[in-house]
Amino acid sequence: MHGPFGWGGFEPTSPRKKASVEDECSWCVASCTFPDPLSASFQKHEFFVDMTCEGCSNAVTRVLHRLGGVQFDIDLPNKKVCIDSEHNVDTLLETLKKTGKNASYLGEKSAQ
């Protein structure tokens, strides 16, 4: 059994000190990898948003901050918004449309 992350429990090594993952499975810790919590649940999506100025990109920033649970990059010259989010595409697209700008989904963005 492995450590404290839902894979099973283990007994403390002493009454005052709990065993760590390293104590429990020191033979395999070097080969263990733990997923980044953000990348594990977030998907990257790319959208076209008809932004023409900084005011437009500020509007995109406002609606995405209001939605929450997103990380994003705005490429104003190319009129693209790349969003990392656990929200579905429809929710993200409807949120972007709240800016009053034409918006469309371009597809999943591969990790780079």
C-alpha distances in whole Angstrom, upper triangle without the diagonal:
4,7,10,11,10,6,5,7,8,11,14,16,19,21,22,19,16,13,13,11,13,12,8,9,13,13,12,13,17,16,14,16,16,19,22,22,26,26,23,25,28,31,34,37,41,44,47,49,53,53,56,56,54,55,53,50,50,50,47,45,46,45,41,41,42,39,37,33,35,35,38,41,45,47,50,52,51,50,46,43,40,37,34,32,30,34,35,38,41,40,40,43,45,44,46,49,49,51,54,53,53,49,47,44,44,40,37,37,35,32,35
4,7,8,8,5,6,7,8,12,13,15,18,20,21,17,14,11,10,7,10,10,7,7,11,12,10,10,14,13,11,13,13,16,18,19,22,23,20,22,26,28,31,35,38,41,45,46,50,50,53,53,51,51,50,47,47,47,44,42,43,42,39,38,39,37,34,30,32,32,35,38,42,44,47,49,48,47,43,41,37,34,31,30,28,31,33,36,39,38,38,41,43,41,43,46,47,48,51,50,50,46,45,42,41,38,34,34,32,30,32
4,6,7,6,6,6,7,10,11,13,16,17,17,14,11,8,7,5,9,9,6,8,11,13,12,11,15,15,12,13,12,15,18,17,21,22,20,22,25,28,31,34,38,41,44,46,49,49,52,51,49,50,48,45,45,45,42,40,41,40,37,36,37,35,32,29,30,31,34,37,40,43,46,49,47,46,43,40,36,34,30,29,27,31,33,36,38,37,37,40,42,40,42,45,45,47,50,49,49,46,45,41,41,38,35,34,32,30,32
4,6,7,7,6,8,10,11,14,16,17,17,14,10,9,8,7,11,11,10,12,14,17,15,14,17,18,14,15,13,15,17,16,20,21,19,21,24,27,30,33,37,39,43,44,48,48,51,50,47,48,47,43,43,43,40,38,39,38,35,34,35,33,30,26,29,29,33,35,39,42,45,48,46,45,42,38,35,32,29,27,25,29,31,34,36,35,35,39,40,38,40,43,43,45,48,48,48,44,43,40,41,38,34,34,32,30,32
4,6,7,8,11,14,15,18,20,21,20,17,14,13,11,9,13,14,12,13,16,18,16,14,17,17,13,13,11,12,14,13,17,18,15,17,20,23,26,30,33,36,40,41,45,44,48,47,45,45,44,41,40,40,37,35,36,35,32,31,32,30,27,23,25,26,30,32,36,39,42,44,43,42,38,35,32,29,25,24,22,25,27,31,33,31,31,35,36,35,37,40,40,41,45,44,44,41,40,37,37,34,30,30,29,27,29
4,6,8,11,14,16,19,21,22,22,20,16,15,14,12,16,16,14,15,18,20,17,17,20,19,15,16,13,15,17,15,19,20,17,18,21,24,28,31,34,37,41,42,46,46,49,49,46,47,45,42,42,42,39,37,38,36,33,32,33,31,28,25,27,28,31,34,38,41,44,46,45,43,40,37,33,30,27,25,22,25,27,31,33,31,32,35,37,35,38,40,41,42,45,45,45,42,40,37,38,34,31,31,30,28,31
4,7,10,14,16,18,21,22,23,20,16,14,13,11,14,15,12,12,16,17,15,15,18,17,14,14,13,15,18,17,21,21,18,19,23,26,29,32,36,39,42,44,48,48,51,51,49,49,47,44,44,44,41,40,40,39,36,35,36,34,31,27,29,30,33,36,40,42,45,48,46,45,41,38,35,32,28,27,25,28,29,33,35,34,34,38,39,38,40,43,43,45,48,47,47,43,42,39,39,36,32,32,31,29,31
4,7,10,13,16,19,19,20,18,14,13,13,11,15,14,11,12,16,17,16,16,20,19,16,18,16,18,21,20,24,24,21,23,27,29,32,36,39,42,46,47,51,51,54,54,52,52,50,48,47,47,44,42,43,42,39,38,39,36,33,30,32,33,37,39,43,46,49,51,49,49,45,42,38,35,32,30,28,31,33,36,38,37,37,41,42,41,43,46,46,48,51,51,50,47,45,42,43,39,36,36,34,32,35
4,7,10,13,15,16,17,15,11,10,11,10,14,12,10,12,15,17,17,17,20,20,18,19,18,20,22,22,25,26,24,25,29,32,35,38,42,44,48,49,53,53,56,55,53,53,52,49,48,48,46,44,44,43,40,39,40,37,34,31,34,35,38,41,45,47,50,53,51,50,47,44,40,37,34,32,30,33,35,38,40,39,39,43,44,43,45,48,48,49,52,52,52,49,48,45,45,42,38,38,37,35,37
4,7,9,12,13,14,12,9,7,9,10,12,10,7,11,14,16,16,16,20,20,18,20,19,22,24,24,27,28,26,28,31,34,37,41,44,47,51,52,55,55,58,58,55,55,54,51,51,51,48,46,47,46,43,41,42,40,37,34,36,37,40,43,47,49,52,55,54,53,49,46,43,40,36,35,33,36,38,41,44,42,42,46,47,46,48,51,51,52,55,55,55,52,51,47,48,44,41,41,39,37,38
4,6,9,9,12,10,7,7,10,12,13,11,9,13,15,18,19,18,22,23,21,23,22,25,27,26,30,32,29,31,34,37,40,44,47,50,54,55,58,58,61,60,57,58,57,54,53,53,51,48,49,48,45,44,44,43,39,37,39,39,43,46,49,52,55,58,56,56,52,49,46,43,39,38,36,39,41,44,47,45,45,49,50,48,50,54,53,55,58,58,58,55,54,51,51,48,44,44,42,40,42
4,5,7,8,6,4,5,9,11,13,10,10,14,15,18,19,18,22,23,21,23,22,25,27,27,30,32,30,32,35,38,41,44,47,50,54,55,58,57,60,59,56,57,56,53,52,53,50,48,48,48,45,43,44,43,39,36,39,39,42,45,49,51,55,57,56,55,52,49,45,43,39,38,36,39,42,45,47,46,46,49,50,49,50,54,53,55,58,58,58,55,54,51,52,48,45,44,43,40,41
4,7,8,6,6,6,9,12,12,9,10,13,14,17,19,18,21,23,21,24,23,27,28,28,32,33,32,34,37,40,42,46,49,52,56,57,60,59,62,61,58,59,58,55,54,55,52,50,50,50,47,45,47,45,42,39,41,41,44,47,50,53,56,59,58,57,54,51,47,45,41,40,39,42,45,48,50,48,48,52,53,51,53,56,56,57,60,60,61,57,56,53,53,50,47,46,44,41,42
4,5,5,7,8,12,15,15,12,13,17,17,20,22,21,24,26,25,27,26,30,31,31,34,36,34,36,39,42,45,48,52,54,58,59,62,61,64,63,60,60,60,56,55,56,54,51,52,52,48,46,48,46,43,40,42,43,46,49,52,55,58,61,60,59,56,52,49,47,43,42,41,44,47,50,52,50,50,54,55,53,55,58,57,58,62,62,62,59,58,56,56,53,49,49,47,44,45
4,6,8,10,14,17,18,15,16,20,20,24,25,24,27,29,27,29,28,31,32,31,35,37,35,37,39,43,46,49,52,55,58,59,62,61,64,63,60,60,59,56,55,56,54,51,51,51,48,46,47,46,42,40,42,43,46,49,53,55,58,61,60,60,56,53,50,47,43,42,41,44,47,50,52,50,50,54,54,52,54,58,57,58,61,62,62,59,59,56,56,54,50,49,48,45,47
4,7,10,13,16,17,15,16,20,20,24,25,23,26,28,27,28,27,30,30,30,33,35,34,35,38,42,44,47,50,53,56,57,60,59,62,60,57,57,57,54,52,53,51,48,49,49,46,44,45,44,40,38,40,41,44,47,50,53,56,59,58,57,54,51,48,45,42,41,39,42,45,49,51,48,48,52,53,51,52,56,55,56,59,60,61,57,57,54,55,52,49,48,47,43,45
4,6,9,13,13,11,13,16,17,20,21,19,22,25,23,24,23,26,27,27,30,32,31,33,35,39,41,44,48,50,54,54,58,57,59,58,55,55,55,52,50,51,49,46,47,47,44,42,43,42,38,36,38,38,42,44,48,50,53,56,55,55,51,48,45,42,39,38,37,40,43,46,48,46,46,50,51,48,50,54,53,54,57,57,58,55,54,52,52,49,46,45,43,40,41
4,6,10,11,9,10,14,15,18,19,17,20,22,20,22,20,23,24,24,27,29,28,29,32,36,38,42,45,48,51,52,55,54,57,56,53,54,53,50,49,49,47,44,45,45,42,40,41,40,36,34,36,36,39,42,46,48,51,54,53,52,49,46,43,40,36,35,34,37,40,43,45,43,43,47,48,46,48,51,51,52,55,55,56,52,52,49,49,46,43,42,40,38,39
4,7,8,6,7,10,11,14,15,14,17,19,17,19,18,21,23,23,27,28,26,28,31,35,37,41,44,47,50,51,55,54,57,56,53,54,53,49,49,50,47,44,45,45,42,40,42,40,37,34,35,35,39,41,45,47,51,53,52,52,48,45,42,39,35,35,33,37,39,42,45,43,43,47,48,46,48,51,51,52,55,55,55,52,51,48,48,45,41,41,39,36,37
4,5,5,6,9,9,13,13,11,14,16,14,15,15,18,19,20,23,25,23,25,28,31,34,37,40,43,47,48,51,51,53,52,50,50,50,46,46,46,44,41,42,42,39,37,39,37,34,31,32,32,35,38,42,44,47,50,49,48,45,42,38,36,32,32,31,34,37,39,42,40,40,44,45,43,45,48,48,49,52,52,52,49,48,45,45,42,38,37,35,32,33
4,5,5,6,7,11,10,8,11,13,10,12,12,15,17,18,21,22,21,23,26,29,31,35,38,41,45,46,50,49,52,51,48,49,48,45,45,45,43,40,41,41,38,36,38,36,33,30,31,31,34,36,40,42,46,48,47,46,43,40,36,34,30,30,29,32,35,37,40,39,38,42,43,42,43,46,46,47,51,50,50,47,46,42,42,39,35,34,32,29,31
4,5,5,5,8,8,6,9,12,10,13,13,17,19,20,24,24,23,26,28,31,33,37,40,43,46,48,51,51,53,52,50,51,50,47,46,47,45,42,44,43,40,39,41,39,35,32,33,33,36,37,41,43,47,49,48,48,44,41,38,36,32,32,31,35,37,40,43,41,41,44,46,44,45,49,49,50,53,52,52,49,48,44,44,41,37,36,34,30,31
4,6,6,9,10,9,12,15,13,16,17,20,22,23,27,27,26,29,31,34,36,40,43,46,50,51,55,54,57,56,53,54,53,50,50,50,48,45,46,46,43,41,43,42,38,35,36,36,39,41,45,47,50,52,51,51,48,45,41,39,35,35,34,38,40,43,45,44,44,47,49,47,48,52,52,53,56,55,56,52,51,48,47,44,40,39,37,34,35
4,6,9,9,9,13,14,12,15,16,19,22,22,26,26,25,27,30,33,35,39,42,45,49,51,54,54,57,56,53,54,53,50,50,50,47,45,46,46,42,41,43,41,37,34,36,35,39,41,45,47,50,52,51,51,47,44,41,38,35,34,33,36,38,41,44,43,42,46,47,46,47,51,51,52,55,55,55,51,50,46,46,43,39,38,36,33,35
4,5,6,6,10,11,10,13,14,18,20,22,25,25,24,26,29,32,34,38,41,44,48,49,53,53,56,55,53,54,53,49,49,50,47,45,46,46,42,41,43,41,38,34,35,35,38,40,44,46,49,51,50,50,46,43,39,37,34,34,32,36,38,40,43,42,42,45,47,46,47,50,51,52,55,54,54,50,49,45,45,41,38,37,34,31,33
4,5,5,8,10,10,13,15,19,21,23,26,26,25,28,31,33,35,39,42,45,48,50,54,53,56,55,53,54,53,49,49,51,48,45,47,47,43,42,44,42,39,35,36,35,38,40,44,46,49,51,50,50,46,44,40,38,35,35,34,38,39,42,45,44,43,46,48,47,48,51,52,53,56,55,55,51,50,46,45,42,39,37,35,32,32
4,6,8,9,10,14,16,20,22,24,28,27,26,29,31,33,35,39,42,46,49,51,54,54,57,56,54,56,54,51,51,52,49,47,49,48,45,44,46,44,41,37,38,37,39,41,45,46,50,52,50,50,47,44,41,39,35,36,35,39,40,42,46,45,44,47,49,48,49,52,53,54,57,56,55,52,50,47,46,42,39,37,34,32,32
4,5,5,6,10,13,16,19,21,24,23,22,25,28,30,32,35,38,42,45,47,51,51,53,53,51,52,51,47,48,49,46,44,46,45,41,41,43,41,37,34,34,34,36,38,41,43,47,48,47,47,43,41,37,36,32,32,31,35,37,39,42,41,41,44,46,45,45,49,50,50,53,52,52,48,46,43,42,38,35,34,31,28,29
4,5,5,8,10,14,16,19,22,21,20,24,26,28,30,34,37,40,43,45,49,48,51,50,48,50,48,45,45,46,43,41,43,42,39,38,40,38,35,31,32,31,33,35,39,41,44,46,44,45,41,39,35,33,30,30,29,33,35,37,40,40,39,42,44,42,43,47,47,48,51,50,50,46,45,41,40,37,33,32,29,26,27
4,6,8,11,15,17,20,22,21,21,24,26,28,30,33,36,39,43,45,48,48,50,49,47,49,48,44,45,46,43,41,43,43,39,38,41,39,36,32,32,31,33,34,38,39,43,45,43,44,40,38,34,33,30,30,30,34,36,37,41,40,39,42,44,43,43,47,48,48,51,50,49,46,44,41,40,37,33,31,28,25,25
4,7,10,13,16,19,21,20,19,23,25,26,28,31,34,38,41,43,47,46,49,49,47,48,47,43,44,45,42,40,42,42,38,38,40,38,35,31,31,30,32,33,37,38,42,43,42,42,39,37,33,32,28,29,28,32,34,35,39,38,37,40,43,41,42,45,46,47,50,48,48,44,42,39,37,34,30,29,26,23,24
4,7,10,13,15,18,17,16,19,22,24,26,29,32,36,39,41,45,44,47,47,45,46,45,41,42,43,39,38,40,39,35,35,37,35,32,28,28,27,30,32,35,37,40,42,40,41,37,35,31,29,26,26,25,29,31,33,36,35,34,37,40,39,39,43,44,44,47,46,46,42,40,37,36,32,29,27,25,22,23
4,6,9,12,15,14,13,16,18,20,22,26,28,32,35,37,41,41,43,43,41,43,41,37,38,39,36,34,36,35,32,31,34,31,28,25,25,24,26,28,31,33,37,38,37,37,33,31,27,26,22,23,22,26,27,29,33,32,31,34,36,35,36,39,40,41,44,42,42,38,37,33,32,29,25,24,21,18,20
4,7,9,12,11,10,13,16,18,20,24,27,30,34,35,39,39,42,41,39,40,39,35,36,36,33,31,33,32,29,28,30,28,25,21,22,21,24,26,30,32,35,37,36,35,32,29,25,23,20,20,19,23,25,27,30,29,28,31,34,32,33,37,37,38,41,40,40,36,35,31,31,28,24,23,21,18,20
4,6,9,8,6,10,12,14,16,20,23,26,30,32,35,35,38,38,36,37,35,32,32,33,30,28,30,29,25,25,27,25,22,18,18,18,20,23,26,28,32,34,32,32,28,25,22,20,16,16,16,19,21,23,27,26,25,28,30,29,29,33,34,34,37,36,36,32,31,28,27,24,20,19,17,15,17
4,6,5,6,9,10,13,14,18,21,24,28,29,33,32,35,35,32,34,32,29,29,30,27,25,27,26,22,22,24,22,19,16,15,15,17,19,23,25,29,31,30,29,26,23,19,17,13,14,14,18,20,22,25,24,22,26,28,26,27,30,31,32,35,34,34,30,29,26,26,23,19,18,16,13,15
4,6,5,7,9,12,14,18,21,24,27,28,32,32,35,34,32,33,31,28,28,28,25,23,25,24,20,20,22,20,16,13,13,13,17,19,23,26,29,31,30,29,26,22,19,16,13,12,11,15,18,20,23,21,20,24,26,24,25,29,29,30,33,32,32,29,28,25,25,23,19,18,18,15,18
4,5,6,6,9,11,14,17,20,24,25,28,28,31,30,28,29,27,24,24,25,22,20,21,21,17,17,19,17,14,10,10,10,13,16,19,22,25,28,26,25,22,19,15,13,9,9,9,13,15,17,20,19,17,21,23,21,22,25,26,26,30,29,29,25,25,22,22,20,16,15,15,13,15
4,6,5,7,9,13,16,19,23,24,28,28,31,31,29,30,28,25,26,26,22,21,23,22,18,19,21,19,16,12,12,11,13,16,19,21,25,27,25,25,21,18,14,12,8,9,10,13,15,17,20,19,18,21,23,22,22,26,27,27,30,29,29,25,24,21,20,17,14,13,12,10,12
4,6,8,11,15,18,21,25,26,30,30,34,34,32,33,31,28,28,28,25,24,25,24,20,21,23,20,17,14,14,14,16,19,22,25,28,30,28,27,24,21,17,15,11,11,10,13,15,17,20,19,19,22,24,23,24,27,28,29,32,31,30,27,25,22,22,19,15,15,14,12,15
4,7,10,13,17,19,23,24,28,28,32,32,30,31,29,26,26,26,23,22,23,21,18,18,20,17,14,11,11,12,15,18,21,24,27,29,27,26,22,19,16,13,9,8,6,10,12,14,17,16,15,19,21,20,21,24,25,26,29,28,28,24,23,20,20,17,14,15,15,13,17
4,7,10,13,16,19,21,25,25,28,28,27,27,25,22,23,23,19,18,20,18,15,16,18,15,13,9,8,9,11,14,17,20,23,25,23,22,19,15,12,9,6,5,5,8,10,12,15,14,13,16,18,17,18,21,22,23,26,25,24,21,20,17,17,14,11,12,12,11,14
4,6,10,13,17,19,22,23,26,27,26,27,24,21,23,22,19,18,20,19,15,17,19,16,14,11,10,10,11,14,16,18,21,24,21,20,16,14,10,8,5,5,6,8,9,10,13,13,12,14,17,16,17,20,21,22,25,23,22,19,17,14,14,11,8,8,9,9,13
4,7,10,14,16,20,20,23,24,23,24,21,19,20,20,17,17,19,18,14,16,19,16,15,12,10,9,9,11,13,15,18,20,17,17,13,10,7,6,4,7,9,10,10,10,14,14,11,13,16,16,15,18,20,21,23,21,20,16,15,12,11,9,6,5,7,8,11
4,7,10,13,16,17,21,22,21,22,19,17,19,18,15,16,18,16,13,16,18,15,15,14,11,11,9,11,12,13,16,18,15,14,10,8,6,5,6,8,10,10,10,8,11,12,9,10,14,13,12,15,18,18,20,18,17,13,11,8,8,6,4,5,9,10,13
4,7,10,13,14,18,19,19,20,17,15,17,17,13,15,18,16,14,17,19,17,17,16,13,12,10,10,10,10,13,15,12,10,7,6,4,6,9,11,14,13,12,10,12,13,10,10,14,14,12,14,17,17,18,16,14,11,9,6,5,6,6,6,10,12,13
4,6,10,11,15,17,17,18,14,13,16,15,11,14,16,14,13,16,18,16,17,17,14,13,11,11,10,10,12,13,11,8,6,5,6,8,11,13,15,14,13,10,11,12,9,8,11,11,9,11,14,13,15,12,10,7,6,5,5,7,9,10,13,16,17
4,7,9,12,14,15,16,13,12,15,14,11,14,17,15,14,18,19,18,20,20,17,16,13,12,10,10,10,11,8,6,5,6,9,11,15,16,19,17,16,13,14,15,12,10,13,13,10,11,14,13,13,10,8,5,5,6,6,10,12,12,16,18,19
4,6,9,11,13,13,9,9,12,11,9,12,14,13,13,16,17,17,19,20,17,16,13,12,9,10,9,11,9,5,6,7,10,12,16,17,20,18,17,14,14,15,12,10,12,11,8,8,11,9,10,6,6,4,7,9,10,13,15,16,19,21,22
4,7,10,12,12,8,10,13,12,10,14,16,15,16,19,20,20,22,23,20,20,16,15,12,11,9,10,9,6,8,10,14,16,20,21,24,22,21,18,18,18,15,13,14,14,10,10,12,10,9,6,5,6,9,12,13,16,19,19,22,24,25
4,6,8,8,5,6,10,9,9,12,14,14,15,17,19,19,21,22,19,19,15,13,10,9,6,8,9,6,8,10,14,16,19,21,24,22,22,19,20,19,16,14,16,15,11,11,13,10,10,7,8,9,12,14,15,18,20,20,23,24,25
4,7,8,6,8,11,11,12,14,16,17,18,20,22,22,24,26,23,22,18,16,12,11,7,8,10,8,11,13,17,19,23,24,28,26,26,23,23,23,20,18,19,18,15,15,16,12,12,10,11,13,15,18,18,22,24,23,26,27,27
4,5,5,7,9,10,11,13,15,16,17,19,20,22,23,25,22,21,18,15,12,11,7,9,11,10,13,14,17,19,23,25,28,26,27,24,25,24,21,20,21,19,15,16,17,13,14,12,14,15,18,20,21,24,25,24,27,28,27
4,5,5,6,9,10,10,12,14,15,16,18,20,21,23,20,19,16,14,10,11,8,10,13,11,13,13,17,18,21,23,26,25,26,24,25,23,20,20,21,18,15,17,16,13,15,13,16,16,19,21,22,24,25,24,27,27,26
4,5,5,6,9,10,10,13,14,15,17,19,20,23,20,19,17,15,12,13,10,13,15,13,15,15,18,19,22,23,26,25,26,24,24,22,19,19,19,17,14,15,14,10,12,11,15,16,19,21,22,25,26,25,28,29,29
4,5,5,6,9,10,11,13,14,16,17,19,21,18,18,15,14,10,11,9,12,13,10,12,12,15,16,20,21,24,22,23,21,21,19,16,15,16,14,11,12,11,8,9,8,11,12,15,17,19,21,23,22,26,26,27
4,5,5,6,9,10,11,12,14,16,17,18,15,14,11,10,7,9,7,10,12,9,10,9,12,13,17,18,22,20,21,19,20,19,15,15,16,13,11,13,13,9,12,10,13,12,15,17,18,20,21,20,23,23,23
4,5,5,6,9,10,10,12,14,15,18,15,15,12,12,10,12,10,14,15,13,13,12,15,15,18,19,22,21,22,21,21,19,16,16,17,14,12,14,12,9,12,12,15,15,18,19,21,23,23,22,25,25,26
4,5,5,6,9,10,11,13,14,17,15,15,13,13,11,14,12,16,16,13,14,12,15,15,18,18,21,19,20,19,19,17,14,14,14,11,9,10,9,6,9,9,13,13,16,18,20,22,23,22,26,26,27
4,5,5,6,9,10,11,12,14,12,12,10,10,8,11,11,14,14,11,11,9,11,11,14,15,18,16,17,15,16,14,11,11,12,9,6,9,9,6,10,9,12,11,13,14,16,18,19,19,22,22,23
4,6,5,6,9,10,11,13,10,10,9,9,8,12,12,16,16,13,13,10,12,11,13,14,17,16,18,17,18,15,12,14,14,11,9,12,11,10,13,13,15,14,16,17,19,20,20,19,22,22,23
4,6,5,6,9,10,13,12,12,12,13,12,16,15,19,19,16,16,13,15,14,16,16,18,17,19,18,18,15,13,14,14,10,10,12,10,9,12,13,16,15,18,19,21,22,22,22,25,25,26
4,6,5,6,9,12,11,12,12,13,13,16,16,20,20,16,15,12,14,12,15,14,16,14,15,15,14,12,10,11,10,6,7,9,7,7,11,12,14,13,16,16,19,20,20,21,24,24,26
4,5,5,6,9,7,9,8,11,11,15,15,19,19,16,14,11,11,9,11,10,13,11,13,13,13,11,8,10,11,7,7,11,10,10,14,14,16,13,15,15,17,18,18,18,21,21,22
4,5,5,8,7,9,10,12,13,17,17,21,21,19,17,13,14,12,13,12,14,13,16,16,17,13,12,14,14,10,11,14,12,12,16,17,19,17,19,19,21,21,21,20,23,22,24
4,6,9,10,12,13,16,16,20,20,24,24,21,19,16,17,14,15,13,15,13,16,16,16,13,12,14,13,9,11,13,11,12,15,17,19,18,20,20,22,23,22,23,25,25,27
4,7,8,11,12,15,16,20,20,24,23,20,18,15,15,12,13,10,11,9,12,13,13,9,9,11,11,7,10,13,11,13,16,17,18,16,18,17,20,20,19,20,23,23,25
4,5,9,11,14,16,20,21,25,24,21,19,15,15,11,11,9,10,9,13,14,15,11,11,14,14,11,13,16,14,16,19,20,21,19,20,19,21,21,19,20,22,21,23
4,7,10,14,16,20,22,25,24,22,19,15,14,10,9,6,7,8,11,13,15,12,11,14,15,12,14,18,17,18,21,22,23,20,20,18,20,19,17,17,19,18,21
4,6,10,13,16,18,22,20,18,15,12,10,7,6,5,7,8,11,12,14,12,9,13,14,12,12,16,16,16,20,19,20,17,18,16,17,16,15,15,17,16,18
4,7,10,14,16,19,19,17,14,10,8,6,5,7,10,11,14,14,17,14,12,15,17,14,14,17,18,17,21,20,21,18,18,17,17,16,15,13,15,14,15
4,7,10,13,16,15,13,10,7,5,4,6,8,12,13,14,14,16,15,11,13,16,13,12,16,16,16,19,17,18,15,16,14,15,15,13,12,14,14,14
4,7,9,12,12,11,8,6,5,7,9,12,16,16,17,16,18,17,14,15,18,15,13,17,18,16,19,17,18,15,16,15,15,15,14,12,14,14,14
4,6,9,9,8,6,5,7,9,12,14,18,18,19,17,19,18,14,15,17,15,12,15,16,14,16,14,15,13,14,14,14,15,15,14,16,16,16
4,6,6,6,5,6,8,11,14,17,21,21,21,19,21,20,17,16,19,17,14,17,18,16,18,15,15,14,15,15,14,15,16,14,16,17,16
4,5,5,7,8,11,14,17,20,23,23,23,20,22,21,18,17,19,18,14,16,17,14,16,13,14,13,15,16,15,18,19,17,20,21,20
4,6,8,11,13,17,20,23,26,26,26,23,24,24,21,20,22,21,17,19,21,18,18,15,15,15,16,17,16,19,20,18,21,22,20
4,6,9,11,15,18,21,24,24,23,20,22,22,19,18,20,20,16,17,20,17,18,15,14,13,13,14,13,15,17,15,18,19,18
4,7,10,13,17,19,22,21,21,18,19,19,16,14,17,16,12,14,16,14,14,11,10,10,11,12,11,14,16,15,18,20,20
4,7,10,13,16,19,18,18,15,17,17,13,12,15,15,11,13,16,14,15,12,12,9,10,10,9,11,13,12,15,16,16
4,6,10,12,16,15,15,13,15,14,11,11,14,12,9,12,14,13,15,13,12,10,10,10,10,11,12,11,14,15,16
4,7,10,13,13,14,12,15,14,11,12,15,14,12,15,17,16,18,16,16,12,12,10,10,10,9,8,11,11,12
4,6,10,10,11,10,13,12,8,11,13,12,11,14,16,16,18,17,17,13,13,11,11,11,9,9,12,12,14
4,7,9,10,11,14,13,10,13,16,14,14,17,19,19,22,20,20,17,16,14,14,12,10,9,11,10,13
4,5,8,9,12,10,9,12,14,12,13,17,17,18,21,21,21,17,16,14,15,13,11,12,14,13,16
4,7,9,12,10,10,13,15,14,15,18,19,21,23,23,23,19,18,16,17,15,13,14,15,15,18
4,7,8,6,7,10,11,11,13,15,16,18,20,20,20,17,16,14,16,14,13,15,17,17,21
4,6,5,6,9,10,11,13,15,16,18,20,20,19,15,14,11,14,12,11,14,16,18,21
4,5,5,6,9,10,11,12,14,16,18,17,15,12,10,8,10,9,9,12,15,17,20
4,5,5,6,8,10,11,13,15,16,16,14,11,10,9,12,12,13,16,19,21,24
4,6,5,6,9,10,11,14,15,16,15,12,12,11,15,14,15,17,20,21,24
4,6,5,6,9,10,12,14,14,13,10,10,9,12,12,13,14,17,19,21
4,5,5,6,9,11,12,11,10,7,7,7,11,11,13,15,19,20,23
4,5,5,7,9,10,11,11,9,10,10,14,15,17,19,22,24,26
4,5,5,8,10,11,12,10,11,12,15,16,17,18,22,23,25
4,5,6,8,8,9,7,9,10,13,15,16,17,21,22,24
4,5,6,6,7,6,9,11,14,16,18,20,23,25,27
4,5,8,10,10,12,15,18,20,21,22,26,27,29
4,5,9,9,13,15,18,20,22,22,26,27,28
4,7,9,12,16,18,21,23,24,28,29,31
4,6,10,13,15,18,21,21,25,27,28
4,7,11,13,16,19,20,24,26,27
4,7,10,13,15,16,20,22,24
4,6,9,12,14,18,20,22
4,6,9,11,14,17,19
4,7,9,12,15,17
4,6,9,13,15
4,6,9,12
4,7,9
4,6
4
